[in-house]
Amino acid sequence: MADKKETKVAEKEMTVADLRKMAHDYHVPMSEGTLEQIAKGGLTPEKAKAFEEHMKVTAQGLYPTMAKQINAGIPTAYLLDPYRQIAKQTLGEHVEPNFHTDPKATAALHGGSDPSTGRAAPMSLDQWKTHLMTHPGWEYDKTPAAHARANEIIEALHKGLAGGK
């Protein structure tokens, strides 16, 4: 029986595209040249497993508050999916946060703080939603939800000023 910590790389010949996807999934920046060098001479299952282990270790260093889950084999992209879904719910289905390079999105990874250590940590989902609604770069004020909320406030003010009539 296989050890649970064993990597999940398929027993097939992998390509540079597979390595690129793995690096993307673990949110580890890798140059195309490096990926091509790793693939040079063929990507045996052993070499692919070693690359995946490298991605896990590197991702654990980049995202220490997620290290336990990453070590268990859950790619960083999967751990960030709740943030992606909150962004879609708040700003619209068309939104796809770029957690790799966009500072307003990468804030989700380090904009909170770990209560036990005080160190930077991922935002809570509530903090992330507030960030989406208040950071001008997300343009929440232009969404249908923001317009509906503004209309509700205007209507409530109107009723209040009219004596509740």
C-alpha positions as CSV (number, residue, x, y, z in Angstrom):
1,M,0.0,0.0,0.0
2,A,1.3,3.5,-0.9
3,D,2.3,6.0,1.7
4,K,-0.2,8.9,2.0
5,K,2.7,11.4,1.6
6,E,3.7,9.9,-1.7
7,T,3.3,12.3,-4.7
8,K,0.4,12.0,-7.1
9,V,2.3,12.2,-10.3
10,A,0.9,9.8,-12.9
11,E,3.1,7.0,-14.2
12,K,3.3,8.5,-17.7
13,E,5.8,10.5,-19.6
14,M,5.3,14.1,-18.6
15,T,5.9,17.2,-20.7
16,V,7.1,20.8,-20.1
17,A,3.4,21.7,-20.1
18,D,2.8,19.3,-17.2
19,L,5.6,20.9,-15.3
20,R,4.3,24.4,-16.0
21,K,0.8,23.4,-14.8
22,M,2.3,21.8,-11.6
23,A,4.3,25.0,-10.9
24,H,1.2,27.1,-11.6
25,D,-0.9,24.9,-9.3
26,Y,1.5,25.3,-6.4
27,H,2.0,29.0,-7.2
28,V,5.7,28.6,-7.6
29,P,7.2,31.0,-10.1
30,M,9.4,29.1,-12.7
31,S,11.0,30.4,-15.9
32,E,10.3,28.6,-19.1
33,G,14.0,28.0,-19.5
34,T,14.2,26.3,-16.1
35,L,11.2,24.1,-17.0
36,E,12.8,23.1,-20.3
37,Q,16.1,22.3,-18.6
38,I,14.3,20.0,-16.1
39,A,12.6,18.3,-19.0
40,K,15.7,17.9,-21.1
41,G,16.5,14.3,-21.7
42,G,13.0,13.2,-20.9
43,L,10.8,13.3,-17.8
44,T,10.7,9.9,-16.2
45,P,8.1,9.3,-13.5
46,E,10.9,9.5,-10.9
47,K,12.1,12.9,-12.3
48,A,8.5,14.1,-12.3
49,K,7.9,13.0,-8.7
50,A,11.1,14.7,-7.6
51,F,9.9,17.9,-9.4
52,E,6.5,17.7,-7.6
53,E,8.3,17.3,-4.2
54,H,10.4,20.3,-5.1
55,M,7.2,22.3,-5.8
56,K,5.7,21.2,-2.5
57,V,8.8,22.2,-0.5
58,T,9.1,25.5,-2.3
59,A,5.4,26.3,-1.9
60,Q,5.6,25.5,1.8
61,G,8.4,28.1,2.1
62,L,6.4,30.7,0.1
63,Y,3.2,30.1,1.9
64,P,4.1,28.8,5.4
65,T,0.6,29.2,6.9
66,M,-0.5,26.7,4.3
67,A,2.5,24.4,4.7
68,K,0.6,21.5,6.4
69,Q,-2.0,21.3,3.6
70,I,0.6,21.7,0.9
71,N,2.8,18.9,2.4
72,A,-0.3,16.7,2.4
73,G,-0.4,17.2,-1.4
74,I,-3.1,19.9,-1.8
75,P,-1.8,22.4,-4.4
76,T,-1.8,26.1,-3.4
77,A,-4.3,26.9,-6.2
78,Y,-6.8,24.5,-4.6
79,L,-6.3,26.2,-1.2
80,L,-7.0,29.6,-2.8
81,D,-10.2,28.4,-4.5
82,P,-12.4,29.8,-1.7
83,Y,-10.9,33.2,-2.2
84,R,-11.5,32.9,-6.0
85,Q,-15.1,31.9,-5.3
86,I,-15.7,34.9,-2.9
87,A,-14.3,37.2,-5.6
88,K,-16.7,35.8,-8.2
89,Q,-19.6,36.1,-5.8
90,T,-18.7,39.7,-4.8
91,L,-17.5,41.1,-8.2
92,G,-19.1,38.8,-10.8
93,E,-18.4,35.5,-12.5
94,H,-16.1,37.2,-15.0
95,V,-13.5,37.9,-12.2
96,E,-10.4,35.7,-12.1
97,P,-8.0,37.0,-9.4
98,N,-4.3,36.6,-10.4
99,F,-2.8,35.3,-7.1
100,H,0.6,35.0,-8.9
101,T,1.5,38.6,-9.8
102,D,-1.4,41.1,-9.1
103,P,-0.7,42.9,-5.8
104,K,-4.4,43.5,-5.0
105,A,-5.0,39.7,-5.3
106,T,-1.8,38.5,-3.6
107,A,-2.9,40.5,-0.6
108,A,-5.2,37.5,0.1
109,L,-2.1,35.5,0.8
110,H,-0.4,37.8,3.3
111,G,-2.9,40.6,4.2
112,G,-4.0,39.0,7.4
113,S,-2.1,38.1,10.5
114,D,-1.6,34.9,12.5
115,P,-3.1,35.6,15.9
116,S,-0.6,33.2,17.7
117,T,2.5,34.7,16.1
118,G,1.5,38.1,14.7
119,R,3.1,37.2,11.4
120,A,1.6,37.8,8.0
121,A,-1.0,35.2,7.1
122,P,-3.7,34.7,4.5
123,M,-6.7,37.0,5.0
124,S,-9.8,35.5,6.5
125,L,-12.6,35.1,3.9
126,D,-14.4,38.0,5.5
127,Q,-11.3,40.2,5.3
128,W,-10.9,39.2,1.7
129,K,-14.5,40.2,0.9
130,T,-14.0,43.5,2.6
131,H,-10.8,44.0,0.6
132,L,-12.6,43.3,-2.7
133,M,-15.3,45.8,-1.8
134,T,-13.0,48.6,-0.6
135,H,-9.8,48.4,-2.7
136,P,-10.4,50.8,-5.6
137,G,-8.6,48.5,-8.1
138,W,-11.3,45.9,-7.8
139,E,-14.0,48.5,-8.9
140,Y,-16.7,47.0,-6.6
141,D,-18.5,50.3,-6.9
142,K,-19.3,49.5,-10.6
143,T,-20.9,46.1,-9.8
144,P,-24.6,45.5,-9.9
145,A,-24.5,44.5,-6.2
146,A,-23.0,47.8,-5.2
147,H,-25.6,49.7,-7.3
148,A,-28.4,47.7,-5.7
149,R,-27.0,48.3,-2.2
150,A,-26.7,52.1,-2.9
151,N,-30.3,52.1,-4.1
152,E,-31.4,50.4,-0.9
153,I,-29.6,53.0,1.2
154,I,-31.1,55.8,-0.8
155,E,-34.6,54.3,-0.4
156,A,-34.1,53.9,3.3
157,L,-33.0,57.5,3.6
158,H,-35.9,58.7,1.6
159,K,-38.4,56.7,3.8
160,G,-36.7,58.1,6.9
161,L,-36.9,61.7,5.7
162,A,-40.5,61.2,4.7
163,G,-41.4,60.0,8.1
164,G,-41.6,56.3,7.1
165,K,-44.3,56.9,4.5
